[in-house]
Structure formats: structure tokens, C-alpha cells
Amino acid sequence: MKFKYTLSPNYHAKSSTHRIMYDVLFALLFVSVCAIVLQFYLYGIIGAIKAILIMAICVITCNLVDFIWLKVHKVANKEVFNGIQTNVPIITGLILALTLPIGDLDTYTIYYVAFIGSVVAELFGKMIYGGFGYNIFNPAGVGRAFVLVAFGKLLVIPTIDGLGSSSPLTALQGAEGIQGALSTFNNYTSLIFGVHQGALGETVIASLIIAAIYLIIRNVIDWVIPVFSIVTVALCALVYQLVGGSFDINFILIHVLSGGLIFGAVFMMTDPVTNPVNRQGKMIIAIIFGLLTFLIRSKASLPEGVVFAILICNMLVPMIDRFTANVTDEHVNKKVLSVAIVLIVALVVSALFYFVA
């Protein structure tokens, strides 16, 4: 018997694809509302308004890019709406917005950053490849990486009274290390509920967990990617510490619960277009993502490595699909062994990187 294997994008009926997108949108809106409420709690009405405006700018700009693209390519007026709906720019816009901070409370520069990032995300991350389903990189990841490189100094996060002046991961890289990171939030309850510095969507861990559970129950995302990603980061952090002759659970918890790890694992790494076809490939790419995230955080000049880890993983997906797409269920042992080998290699690499200056 011959089996036919195809690489992403893989979709079923059109209605099924739309249902998936609506579920993702619902989860994103839930996280967005939680983020707005948090900004109001932290910074008052100004914080909430800035959060809403950033989301609105990103969503409107992404939709506008789609509209202009379709009009330039002379798509009939009656088909423009269907074209925009198919490309789901609202999801790209919301994801990008949730990866951004609200910026300086006294200036408006973050709005320009949101606008430019949205243009780059939708145009260069999606439309030039042919639209949704043909992009090779996560569009929001492309936009976020661009603004981080081009406008890094403008991605300001306002300070919070009574807490450290930096995010937990930034403080973790500093001279004070773990103690410095702990000073940026009151306790782990405040960390989980976002009472610390960070981007709009990455701080309220509780909302991300609820959104992830909803998407898993609805069969929108595979639990494998977020779980393997988070576990890999935790194991890499554990091995990294043990090689250095120490152990502090706070080091592991800060890596797992702060930054964009959970947001990226739930909403960006699970993108149906840019992740592997089968579960074996998903496990492997999730482990690679977790390793890259930890290494960039630990040794690079940037405290956060999620977005760059995502884009690198996007490039590796075709190769992983070639090696895993023809492995049928009859070869369960080979699947388990391949995943185990990748995980062991990841842990060895994280251990060796302790000695890298």
C-alpha cells in the first residue's frame, strides 16, 4: 500500500480552516482583554488606552496591507473581502501587538513601531509568498524581529512602583542574577498574573494557560509543541545549572514563566503553516525551539530569544519534514528514538554552552 505525504500547508475543508482561525482569534481576544485589564491595573487609564491603540493599529494596518495588495493585483472588488478573510490579517496583527510593550507613557513612538512592524509582518512575512498558507516564516515573528533590530531602543517598558526597573529575564542576565530577577516581581503569583515588566501578551501567564487549554480541547493546536518547548527550556536550565555546580529552582521558574516563551509556544510555534506535518516532527522542532530560546537568552546580547528561535525553527521545518514524513506508525521505536536523541543532544549542547564565554 502506498501513502501520499504532503508538506505544509495542510488543510481540510474550507469551513474547517475557518473554524480553526475563529478559535485562534477567540483565544487571542481573551488574552488581549486580559492584557488591557493588566495595563489598566499597572498604569491606569493611559496604559489601557495605549494597549488598545497598539492592538488597533496592528490589526488595521495588517488589513490595510492586504487590501492594497489585492487591489494592486487587480482582484475583483467582490473578491477582496474573501481574500482578506482568507489571509486572516487580524490574527497576525493581534499576535504582533501582543509581542510589543506599551512604550513610554509620555510619548507616541510605539505607535510608529507598531505600524511599521505590521507592514513588515503582513507584506514581507506573508503576502509576498502568496498569502496565508504559503508563507515560510511566522508573519508576526518577522515583524517582531524587524522592529527589535531596527527600533530596539523604542521598545520601552514603563517601570512599576515598588519593583525592579527591568524585566525578569533582563535582570537575570545582569550582575545580580537570580536575586535581581526576583526583585522585578513580588512573588510567583504576581509573576503568573503579569505584575512585572514585559510585552502586552507575554506577562499574564494565567490567561495564556487558559487559552492553550481551550485551543487544545478544540483540537486547534497539538499539545506536543507547547509542552515539549516549555519542558525543554526547563531541562536545559536545569542541566546548565548543574554543570556549574549549583541548583536554584528560581532560575528554572524564571526562564519558564517570564518572557515570551509560553506565548510563542502557544500562538506562534503552533502556526499550522510553519510547523511540521506529523507529531514526530512537532516534537523535534519543539525541542530545537526550546534549546535555541535558552541558548539565546543565556549567551546572546539579547535577554529574550523566542522570536529568533521561532524564525530559525521555521527554516528547519522543510528539512525535518523530509526526514519524518515517511516514517509510518509501524516505526514507533524509530520515532521515539529520534526524539530522544534530539532531546539528549539539546541537553548536551546546553551543558557545553555553560563554558562559552
N, C-alpha and C positions, 0 to 999 in steps of 0.2 A: 504494500500500500504506500502511495506517495502522498506526502503532505506538502502543502503550499505555505511558505512562510513569507511574510512581507515586513518591511521595516516601517517605522513610524513615518507619517501619522496613520494610526489605525482607528477607524471609527465604524460604528454600526449604522443604524438608521439615522436619518437627519434629526428626527424627533428625539432620539436617544442622546445625541450630541447636545441638542438644545437643553434637554433636561439636566445634563451634567453641568453645562455652563450656568444655568439658573441656580443650581445648588451651590456652585462655587461662588456665584455673585451673592447669594443669600448669606453664606458664611463670611464673605468679605464685608458685607454691610454690617453684620453683627460685630465683627472685630472693629470696624470703623466707628460705630456708635460707642463702643467701649473706649476707644482711643479718644474720642471727643469728650466724653464724660471725664476721663482721666485728666486731660489737658485743662478742663474747667476746674477740677479739684486742685491741680498743681499751680495753675497760673491765672485762674479767674476767667472772666468772660473773654478777655483778649486771647488767651490760649485756645479756648474753644473755637472762637471765630477764625483764628489763623489756621487751625486744623481743618475746619470746614472749607476754607478758601483754598488751601493746598489740594485737598481732595477734588474740589470742583474744578480747579484749573487743570489738574492732571486728566480728569475724565473728559472735560470739554475739549481740551487740546487733542487728545488721542482720537476722539470722534471727528474733530475738525480735520485732522491729518488724513483720516480715512476718506472723508467726504471729498477733500481736494484731490486726493489720489485717484479716486473713482471718476471724478469729473474730468480730470486731465486725461484719463484713459478712455474718455467718451462713453462711459457706461450710461445706459438709458436712465432717465430720471426715475422711472418706476422700479428700477432695479437697484438704485443707490441705497435705499433703506435696507433691502435684503442683504446687500454687500456689506454694509456697516454691521448689521446684526450678525452676519456670519463671522466677521473678523473680531467680534467681541472686544472692541477697544475699551469699553467701560471696565472690564476686568484688568486689562493692562494698566489703565490709569489708576485704578484703586490700589493695585499691588505696588506700583511705583510710589504713589503718595504715602502709603503706609511704611515705606522704607526710608522716608525723609523725616528729619526733625522739623519742629515748627520755626526754627531760626531765631534770630534776635527779636525779642518782643518789641523793640523800638524801631525796627527797620522793616523794609518790604523786599529785601533782596531774595529771600527764599522763594518768593512767587516767581521771580525770573528763572531761578534754578528749576523750579517745578515745571515751568513752561518749556524750557529748553530740554530738560530731561524727558519730557513727554514726547516732544517732537522726535528726538533721537530714538526713544524706545519704540514708538509706533512705526516710524518711517524706516529707520535703519535696522531695527530689531525684528520687524515683521513684514511690512509691505513690500520692500524691495525683493523679498524672497518669493512673493506671490500671495502673501496674506496668511491668515491663520491656517495652520496645518502644514505649512511648507517652511516655516522659519526653523533655523538650525540652533538658534540661541533663544533663551528665555527673553522676551522683549523687555520686560520690566528690569531684568538683570542688566541688559545692555544700557538702558537709560540710567540706572543707578550707578553703574561702573563709570559711565561717562561723566556724570556730574561730580562723582567723588574725585576723579582725576582732575577735571577742569575747574571745579569750584569747591574744592575741599574746605577752604577757609571760610566759605559762606555757610557751610552746614553746621551752624551753631546750635547748641542745645542749651537753653536757659538753665541757670543754676536753681537749685531747690533749697529753700531755707532749712538750715539745720543739717544738711547733708554735704558730702564731698562735692567739689566743683567739677567732677568728671564722671564719665560713665564707669560702671564696674570693670569692664574689660580694659579701658584706658588706664585706670588706676592699677589694675593687676600688672600691667606692663611697666609701671613706674617703679621708683626706688623702694616704696613701701610695700609693694607686692600685695599679698593677700590681705594684710591689715588695711592697706589703702583702699582696696576694693570693698572690704566690709564697711568702711566708713561712708560709702556712697549710698547705702540704704540702711534702714533701721534694723530690719530683721528679714528672714526669708519670706514672711508673709507679705511684707511691703515689696520685696523683690518680685514675688509672683503676681502681685496686683499692680505693679508698674510704678511704684513710688520711688523712682530714681531716674537719672538721665538716660535718654535713648530716643530712637526714632519712634514715630507715631504708632506703628503697629507691632513693634517688637517687644514692648515692655510689659503689656498686660498678658502675661503668660497664661493666666486662667482662661481668658477669652480664646486664646489660640488652642488650648487643650479642648475646650468645648467645641470649637469649630472643627478641629481634627476628628473628634469622635463623631460628630454629625456627618462629616464627609465620608468617613469610613463606613458608618452604618448605611449610608445611602449608596455605597459601592461606587463613589465618585473617585476616591483615591485608594491606593493599596497601602495598608498599614505598614508594609515592609519598609518603604522608603523613610518615613519619619522615624520609625522605631530604630532601624539599623543606623541611621545617621546620628541620632542622639546617643545611642549606646556606644557607637564607635568613638565619638568625641569623649565620652566619659571614660572609656577604656584607655584611649590614648593619653588622656590627662593623668590617669592612674599610673600607667607604665612610666610616663615621663617623670612623675614624682619619685617613684620607687627607684628608678635608675639614679636619681640624685640623692638617694639615701634618706628621703623624708616622705611623710604622708600627712596630708591635711584634707579632710573631706570638703572643706570650703573651696579649695582650688577646683575640685571637680564640679561642685554645685554651681559655682560662679560661671564656669565655662558652659555648662548646660543651660542654665536659667537666664543668662543675660546675653545681650547682643541679638543678632538676627537668626540664630541657629534654628529655633523652633519655627519661627515664621517662614524662613527659607525652606525648611524641610517639609512643611505642610503645604505651602501655597506655590512654591517656585520649583522645587525639585520634583514635585508630582505632576508638573505640566504634562498632559498626555502627548504632546508633540515632541518634546525633547527628552523623554526618558525611555529606557529600553523596552523592548516588546514584552519579554517574559519576566517571571518573578526572579529567576536566577540572575538575570542582568540587572534587575532593580536592586537586588541585594548587593551586588558587586559595586554598582555605581554609588549606592548609598554609603558603603564603607569608604570608597575613594573620596566622596564628598566630605565625610566626617574627618578623615585624615587630613585632607587639604585645608579644611577650615581650622583645625587645631594647629597645623604647622604654620599657616599664615599668621594666625593670632600670636603664636609663641615666638616666632623668629623674624617676621617681616616688620617693616616700619609702621604698618597699619594695625590697630588693635582689633579690627574686625576683618575676617577673611571669608565670610559667607558668600558675598556676591561674586567674588573672583573664583571661589571654589565651584560655584554653580556653573559659571561660564566655561571653566576648564572641563568640568564633567560633561557639559553639552557637547564639547568637541570629541570626547571619548566615546559617546554613545554609539555611533556607527560601528566602531571597532568592536565594542562589547557585543553588539547585536550579531556581528559576523561570527563571533566565537560561541555564542549561546543560542542563537535562533534555531539551529539544527539539533539541539540536544533535546530529545523527547523524554517523556515521563518514564520511559524504560531505563533511563540512565540516571536514576535518582542519586546513586552513590557519587557519580561524577559531578553532579550539581552541588551536592553538599561539600565534596572535597574542594571544588574550585572556590566556593565561597569561603570555606575555612582557610584555604591558602592565602586568599586575598586579605582576610582579616589578620592572619598571623604576620604577613608581610607589613601591613599597616602598623601593627603594634611594634614590630622590629624597627621600622623607619622612625616612628615617634620616639623610641628609646635612643636610637642613634643621634637623632636631632638634638638631644639634650647636650651633646658635646660640641654642637655647632655654635660658634661664637655669635 
